[in-house]
Structures are given as C-alpha cells and as structure tokens.
Amino acid sequence: MVDLTEEEHMAILGSLKPVARQMETYGWETRLSELTEVQVLWLIETAVQEFREAMAEIAAKSEIPF
C-alpha cells in the first residue's frame, strides 16, 4: 500500500461519488470481470479525473509558503 498524504486521501474520497453513481447503473453485484472494456475504462478515467480535480481544489485552497 502506498503512503498517501492527507490531501491525496481527501481527493480519493472526493472521487468516490461519481464512480459510485456509475456503479449503481451497472449494479453493485456486477463483477469487474463482467464489465466491458469501455465500462472499466470509464470507471478508471472518471476516478483519475475526479482525483485530479480534487487535488487542484485542495492546492488552490492551500496557503503559499512564501
């Protein structure tokens, strides 16, 4: 497991909602292996994009140390 910063952890939590909404459309009982390549890629791309956006928001709120 990678040691996450507090900011990274917060960004991961922030990316869960969009991914969870899509998983609801697939069905929570659906195994990852049952999804199409396009569906899996959508989940991954959404998670990465949401993570990036959350990290950018966190960085924008941070104080500049100089």
C-alpha positions as CSV (number, residue, x, y, z in Angstrom):
1,M,0.0,0.0,0.0
2,V,1.2,3.5,-0.9
3,D,1.6,6.0,1.9
4,L,-0.9,8.7,1.0
5,T,-0.8,12.3,2.1
6,E,-3.8,13.7,3.8
7,E,-4.6,15.7,0.7
8,E,-4.4,12.6,-1.5
9,H,-6.7,10.7,0.8
10,M,-9.2,13.6,0.8
11,A,-9.1,13.7,-3.1
12,I,-9.7,9.9,-3.3
13,L,-12.8,10.3,-1.0
14,G,-13.9,13.2,-3.3
15,S,-13.7,11.0,-6.4
16,L,-15.9,8.2,-4.9
17,K,-19.3,9.8,-5.7
18,P,-19.1,9.9,-9.5
19,V,-17.7,6.4,-9.6
20,A,-20.3,5.1,-7.2
21,R,-23.1,6.6,-9.2
22,Q,-21.9,4.8,-12.3
23,M,-21.5,1.5,-10.4
24,E,-25.1,1.9,-9.3
25,T,-26.1,1.8,-13.0
26,Y,-24.0,-1.4,-13.5
27,G,-25.3,-3.0,-10.4
28,W,-23.2,-3.4,-7.2
29,E,-23.3,-7.2,-7.6
30,T,-21.7,-7.0,-11.0
31,R,-18.2,-8.3,-11.0
32,L,-15.4,-6.2,-12.6
33,S,-14.8,-9.1,-15.0
34,E,-18.4,-8.8,-16.2
35,L,-18.0,-5.2,-17.3
36,T,-17.0,-4.3,-20.8
37,E,-13.6,-2.7,-21.5
38,V,-15.3,0.6,-22.2
39,Q,-17.1,0.4,-18.8
40,V,-13.9,-0.4,-16.9
41,L,-12.1,2.4,-18.7
42,W,-14.9,4.8,-17.9
43,L,-14.6,4.0,-14.2
44,I,-10.8,4.4,-14.2
45,E,-10.8,7.6,-16.2
46,T,-13.6,9.1,-14.0
47,A,-11.7,8.2,-10.8
48,V,-8.5,9.7,-12.1
49,Q,-10.1,12.9,-13.5
50,E,-12.1,13.4,-10.2
51,F,-8.9,12.8,-8.2
52,R,-7.0,15.4,-10.3
53,E,-9.8,18.0,-9.9
54,A,-10.0,17.4,-6.1
55,M,-6.2,17.8,-5.8
56,A,-6.3,21.0,-7.8
57,E,-9.1,22.4,-5.5
58,I,-7.1,21.4,-2.4
59,A,-3.9,23.0,-3.8
60,A,-5.9,26.2,-4.6
61,K,-7.0,26.5,-1.0
62,S,-3.6,25.9,0.4
63,E,-1.5,28.8,1.6
64,I,1.6,29.7,-0.4
65,P,4.6,29.2,1.9
66,F,6.4,32.4,0.8
